[in-house]
Amino acid sequence: MLNIGRVLVIDDDPIVLSALEVQLSKLGLKEITLVEAATDALEQILSANSPPFDIVICDLQMPVMDGIEFVRRLADMHYPGALILLSGENARTLQAASLLASKHKLNILGTLTKPVALNSLRETLGTFEREIVDLRGLREQIMSKEDLTQAIEQGQLILYYQPKISLADGSLKGLEAVVRWQHPRHGLINPDQFIGVAENYGLIDKLTFAVLDQAFRQMAQWRRVGKEIKVSVNVSMDNLSSLDFPEMVLSKLSEHNIDPKLLVLEITESRLMLNPDKVLDIVTRLKLKRIGLALDDFGTGHSSLAQLRDLPFDELKLDRSFVHDSTADAVRAAILHGSIQMADQLGMVWVAEGVEDLEDWIYLRQFDDGLLQGYFIGRPMRPEDLDLWQKEWQERYRALAKQRE
């Protein structure tokens, strides 16, 4: 049984409402409110006489006020709970609505197609039970400027490394350094929970150079035992606002005696580029210093073809949303194929992120040499675990190669 609070279900079809009520009750939910109109739902949410709803399940196709307008109204009132979208429309329409809700900064929990399968409903609600409640409380407790400053200064940030392997022969081609916050009370916290905080409070340069320094020390340690490993480090567009950024990076490389060719800076544009001329200046000088450049999360956020046209990137990182499950989605597959072909024509290395399972691996084998990254190959790991991973991966790769024969 699921341990979830109050749920509001909105659908203009009373038969659908009744069926969902039965299913939710089977899953152990007791506080279920049913309404047939989005306008009535807004009144329920805004009512001062009732406790807040933890989850709203909303149909897209409704008269008077459709689901899209309802989502916009939720965003305007800064609804703090989770949202599940429900529809009998095609998958692309449902996906577009989900993307819109995410862009409105709502906690979009998932989407469900009609008729709703009990297992799908259980899985979607289970995500809320496991993650959303804890995450909301965690943000309130620790995401302050003072806490993050203390984390940087006291060395609470640690690096994990995720392998990038060659599609052609399975060999290790590099590692992506992934920062984690080892919080003294709340344990290990992923970067998506504090990078935005660092950007908003002007701490991103301190955080980035703390990460670079730690990565360079590890690369120097690997060099002492005869390993020359290329390492990728994520940088924010906010890092590219200071004209002396290239010199500062080069100084750190020199301090640790690291060849600049072993560093790749993965640039993620999480917000709009405010000064394109300055960014072009900085990125071009990084390139002149032989530092590798990768456009991260291509196809999402603000990453665009214009950046490929104007900035001298070496790598194109294809976001997992276009890689994972491409076998089952013709749209994803078309975008994936087009992006790989474009990278090849531009003479860029392409990196497919989000290779999560055997199906992803088999699908990507149809392409020529590129780089692959994802949980199927290896999760982010501590440096001391790399040797064991390499041994196990080589054995797995030989078995996978035999299967192909």
TAGI-V127206 format. One record per backbone hydrogen bond with DSSP energy under -0.5 kcal/mol. CO is the residue of the C=O (numbers start at 0). NH is the residue of the N-H. Records with the same first field share a line. If there is no record, write none. Layout:
# TAGI-V127206
CO = NH  NH
This chain:
# TAGI-V127206
1 = 3
5 = 53  54
6 = 32
7 = 56
8 = 34
9 = 58
11 = 13
12 = 16
13 = 17
14 = 18
15 = 19
16 = 20
17 = 21
18 = 22
19 = 23
20 = 24
21 = 25
22 = 26
23 = 28
24 = 27
26 = 1
29 = 31
30 = 6
32 = 8
34 = 10
36 = 40
37 = 41
38 = 42
39 = 43
40 = 44
41 = 45
42 = 46
46 = 49
53 = 81
54 = 7
55 = 57  83
56 = 9
57 = 85
59 = 61  66
62 = 64
65 = 69
66 = 70
67 = 71
68 = 72
69 = 73
70 = 74
71 = 75
72 = 76
73 = 78
74 = 77
80 = 106
81 = 55
82 = 108  109
83 = 57
84 = 111
85 = 59
86 = 113
89 = 93
90 = 94
91 = 95
92 = 96
93 = 97
94 = 98
95 = 99
96 = 100
97 = 101
98 = 102
99 = 103
100 = 105
101 = 104
105 = 107
106 = 82  108
109 = 84
111 = 86
116 = 120
117 = 121
118 = 122
119 = 123
120 = 124
121 = 125
122 = 126
123 = 127
124 = 128
125 = 129
126 = 130  131
127 = 132
130 = 134
131 = 135
132 = 136
133 = 137
134 = 138
135 = 139
136 = 140
137 = 141
138 = 142
141 = 143
143 = 147
144 = 148
145 = 149
146 = 150
147 = 151
148 = 152
149 = 153
150 = 155  156
151 = 154
155 = 181
157 = 179
159 = 177
160 = 380
161 = 175
163 = 172  173
164 = 371
165 = 169
170 = 165
173 = 163
174 = 176  231
175 = 161  177
176 = 178  233
177 = 159
178 = 190
179 = 157  181
180 = 182  188
182 = 186
186 = 182
188 = 180
189 = 192
190 = 193  194
193 = 197
194 = 198
195 = 199
196 = 200
197 = 202  203
198 = 201
202 = 206
203 = 207
204 = 208
205 = 209
206 = 210
207 = 211
208 = 212
209 = 213
210 = 214
211 = 215
212 = 216
213 = 217
214 = 218
215 = 219
216 = 220
217 = 221
218 = 222
219 = 223
220 = 224
221 = 224  226
222 = 225
225 = 227
226 = 228
229 = 174
230 = 263
231 = 176
232 = 265
234 = 267
235 = 238  239
236 = 239
237 = 240
238 = 241
240 = 242
241 = 244
243 = 247
244 = 248
245 = 249
246 = 250
247 = 251
248 = 252
249 = 253
250 = 254
251 = 255
252 = 257
253 = 256
258 = 261
259 = 262  291
261 = 230
262 = 291
263 = 232  265
264 = 266  293
265 = 234  267
266 = 268  295
267 = 236  269
268 = 301
271 = 273
274 = 278
275 = 279
276 = 280
277 = 281
278 = 282
279 = 283
280 = 284
281 = 285
282 = 286
283 = 287
284 = 288
285 = 290
286 = 289
291 = 264
292 = 313  314
293 = 266  295
294 = 297  316
296 = 299
297 = 318
299 = 302
303 = 306  307
304 = 308
305 = 309
306 = 310
310 = 312
313 = 348
314 = 294  316
315 = 317  350
316 = 297  318
317 = 352
318 = 321  322
319 = 322  323
322 = 325
324 = 327
325 = 328
328 = 332
329 = 333
330 = 334
331 = 335
332 = 336
333 = 337
334 = 338
335 = 339
336 = 340
337 = 341
338 = 342
339 = 343
340 = 344
341 = 345
342 = 347
343 = 346
348 = 315
349 = 370
350 = 317  352
351 = 372
353 = 355
354 = 375  376
356 = 360
357 = 361
358 = 362
359 = 363
360 = 364
362 = 365
363 = 366
369 = 166
370 = 351
371 = 164
372 = 354
373 = 376  377
380 = 160
381 = 384
382 = 385
384 = 388
385 = 389
386 = 390
387 = 391
388 = 392
389 = 393
390 = 394
391 = 395
392 = 396
393 = 397
394 = 398
395 = 399
396 = 400
397 = 401
398 = 402
399 = 403
400 = 404
